Amino acid sequence: MAVMHFGENNTWININSDLISEYSSIYDTYEIDDEMIEYALDKNERAHMEYNRRTKTLVVIYNVLNLSREENHYDTIPLTFIVRQNQIVTISNGLNEYIIDQIREELEENMHWSVFNFLLHSLFAISENYFPIIETLNKEQQNISKLLRKKTTKDNLFRLSDLEIEGMYLVSATKQNAVVLEQLKTQQAFKELDDSEREQLEDNIIEANQLVAMTELHLQILHQIANTYNNVLNNNLNDTMKFLTVISILMTVPDIVTGFFGMNVQIPFTEFRHGWAIILLIIALGWIGVSQIIKRIMKD
């Protein structure tokens, strides 16, 4: 646990849930109830906010990008902010601890912040960390697209699928974050913000919406690429089936001709020394005739 004082008697307490037990007395010390602890410890908790008018406590759950890829894609983990009067508590873990380090460095240079300055700057920092990852994923998408143009392999298609999964996770997470910021404007706590803090909130909303637009565009491009190569593969399969169908039809010509000459009746051309050549000629003429008929049918 880390404690920092800033501004006019403001306090920031960061609790690392990986190091402090769920049943630690520290949670009771800072009046963190079981519901808040459940939010903080649930890695699948969606981003949302709650405001308790009786205690004037604002709880913000925000999606933080997990910088380490798991199962070949990025996902997000929640970071909990609890704002009560002149105190702000963050409940973090090892996966989002890098955000806490960034906030600490920025706070050390801005010790005059209010509690809401701290909260809004923290949320802005979280959003900013998405952009480099999105740009990296865009470059990966471009590289995979180039590889698929050269050769459509299973490995490249699987990687494209992984990028689509990443895109869906990121779109969902960024949309939830944007909704949380919009909800802040409707809460009682918003009325207590001064002009600079309200302007800061608007900047956060703009940044969050830009991030949503960027992730949605990334996902749409991936969907388009996947649909294109799905159509290409279907077209290749159709061409293969047509080729095999044509071959199977042409192969019936020799069967028909040789079957006719294999009948238990008087066989023509037996008196000719090179009768077999005549039979081959008949087969060749049959092939040519059938192939011309198939060409006309396929053109139509």
Backbone torsions as a table, in degrees:
resi	resn	phi	psi	omega
1	MET	NA	139.0	179.0
2	ALA	-126.1	141.5	-179.8
3	VAL	-127.6	132.1	176.2
4	MET	-132.9	143.0	176.7
5	HIS	-109.3	139.7	-178.4
6	PHE	-153.0	166.9	177.7
7	GLY	58.5	-145.8	179.6
8	GLU	-95.1	89.1	177.9
9	ASN	61.1	31.7	176.5
10	ASN	-92.2	149.0	-177.4
11	THR	-132.8	135.6	173.6
12	TRP	-114.8	125.2	176.3
13	ILE	-117.7	121.4	175.4
14	ASN	-107.7	126.9	179.7
15	ILE	-114.1	119.1	176.1
16	ASN	-86.5	109.0	-174.8
17	SER	-66.7	-20.0	177.4
18	ASP	-72.1	-25.9	-175.6
19	LEU	-101.4	-19.9	-177.3
20	ILE	-114.5	128.1	-177.2
21	SER	-61.8	151.2	177.3
22	GLU	-58.3	-29.3	-176.6
23	TYR	-101.1	19.4	-179.4
24	SER	-68.3	147.3	178.5
25	SER	-69.3	-14.7	178.9
26	ILE	-59.9	-37.7	179.0
27	TYR	-63.0	-39.5	178.1
28	ASP	-67.9	-36.7	-179.6
29	THR	-58.3	-40.3	-178.2
30	TYR	-100.8	19.1	174.1
31	GLU	55.0	47.5	176.9
32	ILE	-101.1	111.6	-174.4
33	ASP	-79.6	176.2	-175.5
34	ASP	-62.8	-35.1	-179.2
35	GLU	-64.1	-43.1	178.2
36	MET	-64.6	-39.5	178.7
37	ILE	-63.3	-40.2	178.8
38	GLU	-62.5	-42.9	176.4
39	TYR	-57.2	-48.1	-173.5
40	ALA	-67.4	-33.5	-174.8
41	LEU	-89.6	-13.7	-179.9
42	ASP	-84.8	109.5	-177.9
43	LYS	-70.2	-14.0	179.4
44	ASN	-102.5	9.4	-179.4
45	GLU	-66.1	131.9	-179.5
46	ARG	-80.8	158.3	179.8
47	ALA	-69.8	131.9	176.4
48	HIS	-165.3	177.1	178.1
49	MET	-140.5	154.0	177.2
50	GLU	-139.0	147.3	177.1
51	TYR	-132.9	123.0	178.5
52	ASN	-97.8	109.1	-176.2
53	ARG	-69.0	-30.7	-178.5
54	ARG	-66.1	-46.9	-179.0
55	THR	-96.4	-4.6	-177.0
56	LYS	53.5	47.6	-179.8
57	THR	-111.3	127.8	178.0
58	LEU	-107.2	125.2	178.2
59	VAL	-114.7	123.4	179.5
60	VAL	-122.0	121.6	173.8
61	ILE	-105.2	121.2	-173.2
62	TYR	-126.6	140.0	-178.5
63	ASN	-79.0	120.8	178.0
64	VAL	-107.6	137.1	-179.3
65	LEU	-70.5	130.6	173.7
66	ASN	-83.9	112.4	-173.9
67	LEU	-73.1	-14.3	177.6
68	SER	-98.3	127.6	-178.1
69	ARG	-73.4	135.7	175.5
70	GLU	-123.3	130.3	-178.2
71	GLU	55.7	41.5	174.8
72	ASN	67.5	20.0	175.5
73	HIS	-153.6	156.2	176.7
74	TYR	-80.8	147.2	171.0
75	ASP	-135.9	-173.0	-177.4
76	THR	-126.5	156.8	175.3
77	ILE	-131.9	147.7	-176.9
78	PRO	-79.0	146.4	171.6
79	LEU	-121.1	129.6	-174.0
80	THR	-100.3	130.2	173.8
81	PHE	-116.8	129.7	176.5
82	ILE	-121.4	112.7	-176.9
83	VAL	-108.5	121.5	179.3
84	ARG	-139.7	108.5	-179.2
85	GLN	55.1	-116.4	-177.6
86	ASN	-101.5	25.7	-178.3
87	GLN	-129.2	137.7	174.6
88	ILE	-130.1	130.4	-178.8
89	VAL	-116.2	132.0	172.9
90	THR	-114.6	137.1	176.6
91	ILE	-115.4	109.0	-174.1
92	SER	-115.6	-176.9	173.7
93	ASN	-149.4	-176.0	-175.2
94	GLY	-63.9	-26.3	-176.5
95	LEU	-80.2	-26.0	178.8
96	ASN	-115.1	14.9	-178.7
97	GLU	-63.3	-25.8	-179.3
98	TYR	-63.8	-29.8	176.6
99	ILE	-68.4	-40.7	178.2
100	ILE	-60.3	-41.1	178.1
101	ASP	-63.4	-41.3	178.4
102	GLN	-64.7	-42.2	179.7
103	ILE	-63.7	-42.0	-179.2
104	ARG	-61.4	-43.9	179.1
105	GLU	-63.0	-41.1	-179.0
106	GLU	-71.1	-36.9	179.5
107	LEU	-65.3	-38.3	179.7
108	GLU	-60.8	-24.5	178.1
109	GLU	-94.7	-6.6	-178.1
110	ASN	-138.1	62.4	-176.8
111	MET	-69.5	-6.3	-179.7
112	HIS	-86.9	-2.9	-175.4
113	TRP	-56.7	150.1	166.9
114	SER	-87.0	175.2	179.4
115	VAL	-62.9	-40.8	-179.3
116	PHE	-73.4	-32.0	171.0
117	ASN	-56.9	-46.0	179.3
118	PHE	-58.9	-49.4	-177.8
119	LEU	-60.7	-48.9	-175.2
120	LEU	-68.5	-38.1	176.1
121	HIS	-64.6	-36.7	179.2
122	SER	-65.1	-44.9	179.5
123	LEU	-65.1	-36.5	178.1
124	PHE	-65.4	-41.4	178.8
125	ALA	-62.6	-38.1	178.3
126	ILE	-62.2	-44.7	-180.0
127	SER	-63.2	-40.8	-177.6
128	GLU	-61.6	-29.9	-178.1
129	ASN	-72.1	-14.5	177.2
130	TYR	-74.4	-36.6	-169.6
131	PHE	-59.7	-46.8	178.7
132	PRO	-60.4	-35.5	179.8
133	ILE	-68.4	-41.6	178.3
134	ILE	-61.9	-41.4	178.4
135	GLU	-63.9	-39.4	176.8
136	THR	-63.2	-42.6	179.3
137	LEU	-66.0	-35.3	176.8
138	ASN	-63.1	-40.5	178.0
139	LYS	-66.0	-40.3	177.5
140	GLU	-62.5	-40.6	179.0
141	GLN	-62.1	-41.5	178.6
142	GLN	-65.4	-40.9	179.4
143	ASN	-64.9	-43.1	179.9
144	ILE	-66.4	-37.9	178.2
145	SER	-61.3	-41.1	178.2
146	LYS	-65.2	-41.8	-179.9
147	LEU	-64.9	-38.7	179.8
148	LEU	-68.0	-31.1	177.2
149	ARG	-66.2	-34.5	179.3
150	LYS	-76.3	-47.9	-178.9
151	LYS	-156.5	128.3	-179.4
152	THR	-88.5	100.7	-179.2
153	THR	-110.7	162.4	178.7
154	LYS	-63.0	-40.8	-178.8
155	ASP	-59.9	-43.5	179.8
156	ASN	-68.1	-37.8	178.2
157	LEU	-67.6	-38.3	176.8
158	PHE	-64.4	-40.0	178.4
159	ARG	-66.1	-37.6	176.0
160	LEU	-62.9	-39.6	177.1
161	SER	-63.7	-41.0	177.7
162	ASP	-61.4	-40.0	178.6
163	LEU	-65.0	-36.6	177.4
164	GLU	-64.4	-41.7	178.6
165	ILE	-62.6	-44.4	176.7
166	GLU	-57.9	-44.0	-179.0
167	GLY	-60.8	-40.1	179.6
168	MET	-67.0	-40.4	176.6
169	TYR	-60.9	-45.8	-175.8
170	LEU	-69.2	-40.4	177.9
171	VAL	-61.4	-45.4	179.5
172	SER	-61.6	-45.7	-177.4
173	ALA	-65.4	-45.2	-177.5
174	THR	-68.8	-34.7	177.1
175	LYS	-65.2	-42.1	178.6
176	GLN	-62.6	-41.9	178.3
177	ASN	-62.0	-42.6	179.6
178	ALA	-63.0	-38.4	178.6
179	VAL	-64.7	-40.1	178.9
180	VAL	-59.6	-44.2	180.0
181	LEU	-65.0	-38.4	177.3
182	GLU	-65.8	-36.9	179.5
183	GLN	-66.5	-30.7	179.0
184	LEU	-58.9	-32.1	-178.4
185	LYS	-70.5	-19.0	-177.6
186	THR	-96.9	-3.8	-175.7
187	GLN	-91.6	160.6	178.5
188	GLN	-59.7	-33.3	-178.7
189	ALA	-61.4	-29.3	-178.9
190	PHE	-65.0	-34.3	-179.3
191	LYS	-66.6	-20.9	-179.2
192	GLU	-87.4	-5.5	-179.0
193	LEU	-77.8	145.8	174.3
194	ASP	-85.1	179.4	-174.5
195	ASP	-61.3	-42.4	-178.6
196	SER	-65.9	-36.8	179.6
197	GLU	-70.6	-37.5	177.1
198	ARG	-66.0	-39.7	176.9
199	GLU	-64.0	-37.6	178.0
200	GLN	-64.9	-39.5	177.5
201	LEU	-63.5	-41.2	178.3
202	GLU	-62.1	-39.6	177.4
203	ASP	-62.7	-39.1	177.1
204	ASN	-62.4	-43.2	-179.2
205	ILE	-64.1	-43.1	178.3
206	ILE	-61.2	-45.3	179.8
207	GLU	-62.5	-42.8	-179.0
208	ALA	-65.6	-40.7	179.4
209	ASN	-68.1	-36.5	175.6
210	GLN	-63.1	-39.2	179.1
211	LEU	-65.8	-41.8	177.3
212	VAL	-60.4	-46.8	-180.0
213	ALA	-60.8	-39.8	-178.4
214	MET	-67.5	-44.1	-179.9
215	THR	-69.1	-37.0	178.5
216	GLU	-65.6	-41.7	177.8
217	LEU	-62.6	-43.1	177.8
218	HIS	-58.6	-44.7	-178.9
219	LEU	-68.3	-39.3	179.1
220	GLN	-62.7	-40.5	178.0
221	ILE	-63.2	-42.7	179.0
222	LEU	-63.1	-41.2	177.7
223	HIS	-61.7	-41.7	-179.0
224	GLN	-64.3	-43.5	178.5
225	ILE	-62.8	-45.0	-179.5
226	ALA	-62.2	-42.2	179.1
227	ASN	-65.3	-39.7	179.5
228	THR	-61.4	-48.1	-178.0
229	TYR	-73.8	-25.0	173.1
230	ASN	-66.0	-41.4	176.9
231	ASN	-67.0	-38.9	178.2
232	VAL	-62.1	-45.5	-179.7
233	LEU	-64.5	-40.0	177.3
234	ASN	-64.0	-40.3	178.8
235	ASN	-65.2	-41.6	177.6
236	ASN	-62.7	-39.7	178.5
237	LEU	-64.4	-40.9	178.2
238	ASN	-62.4	-41.9	178.7
239	ASP	-63.5	-39.8	179.1
240	THR	-64.6	-42.9	179.9
241	MET	-65.6	-37.4	177.0
242	LYS	-62.9	-44.5	-179.5
243	PHE	-61.0	-46.1	-179.2
244	LEU	-65.6	-36.0	178.2
245	THR	-64.6	-44.3	178.5
246	VAL	-61.8	-44.7	179.8
247	ILE	-61.2	-43.1	-178.3
248	SER	-65.3	-36.2	177.9
249	ILE	-67.8	-45.2	-179.7
250	LEU	-64.1	-33.2	-179.6
251	MET	-69.6	-18.1	178.0
252	THR	-74.6	-22.1	-179.1
253	VAL	-60.8	-51.9	177.6
254	PRO	-60.6	-35.6	179.5
255	ASP	-62.5	-42.5	-178.6
256	ILE	-65.7	-46.2	-177.6
257	VAL	-65.6	-50.6	-178.7
258	THR	-66.6	-30.7	176.1
259	GLY	-65.8	-38.2	177.6
260	PHE	-62.9	-44.7	-179.8
261	PHE	-74.2	-11.3	177.8
262	GLY	-91.6	4.7	179.2
263	MET	-69.1	150.9	-177.0
264	ASN	-83.6	58.0	178.1
265	VAL	-138.3	-179.5	178.3
266	GLN	-65.0	125.6	-174.4
267	ILE	-95.9	128.6	179.0
268	PRO	-71.0	161.7	176.4
269	PHE	69.5	8.4	179.5
270	THR	-70.5	-23.4	180.0
271	GLU	-78.8	-12.8	178.9
272	PHE	-89.1	139.3	179.7
273	ARG	-65.9	-37.5	-179.0
274	HIS	-108.6	42.0	179.3
275	GLY	-61.5	-32.4	179.9
276	TRP	-61.4	-32.1	179.4
277	ALA	-68.6	-35.1	178.0
278	ILE	-64.8	-40.4	179.3
279	ILE	-63.0	-43.5	178.1
280	LEU	-62.7	-35.7	178.2
281	LEU	-65.9	-40.6	177.6
282	ILE	-62.0	-42.8	178.9
283	ILE	-62.5	-43.0	-179.8
284	ALA	-63.0	-43.6	178.0
285	LEU	-63.1	-38.3	177.0
286	GLY	-63.1	-42.2	177.7
287	TRP	-59.4	-46.9	-178.0
288	ILE	-63.1	-43.8	-179.6
289	GLY	-63.6	-46.4	-179.8
290	VAL	-65.2	-40.5	-179.6
291	SER	-63.8	-37.5	178.3
292	GLN	-66.5	-39.5	177.9
293	ILE	-63.7	-41.8	-180.0
294	ILE	-64.6	-40.6	178.7
295	LYS	-59.6	-44.3	179.8
296	ARG	-64.5	-41.0	-180.0
297	ILE	-64.1	-42.8	-178.7
298	MET	-68.7	-34.3	176.7
299	LYS	-65.7	-40.9	179.6
300	ASP	-67.3	NA	NA
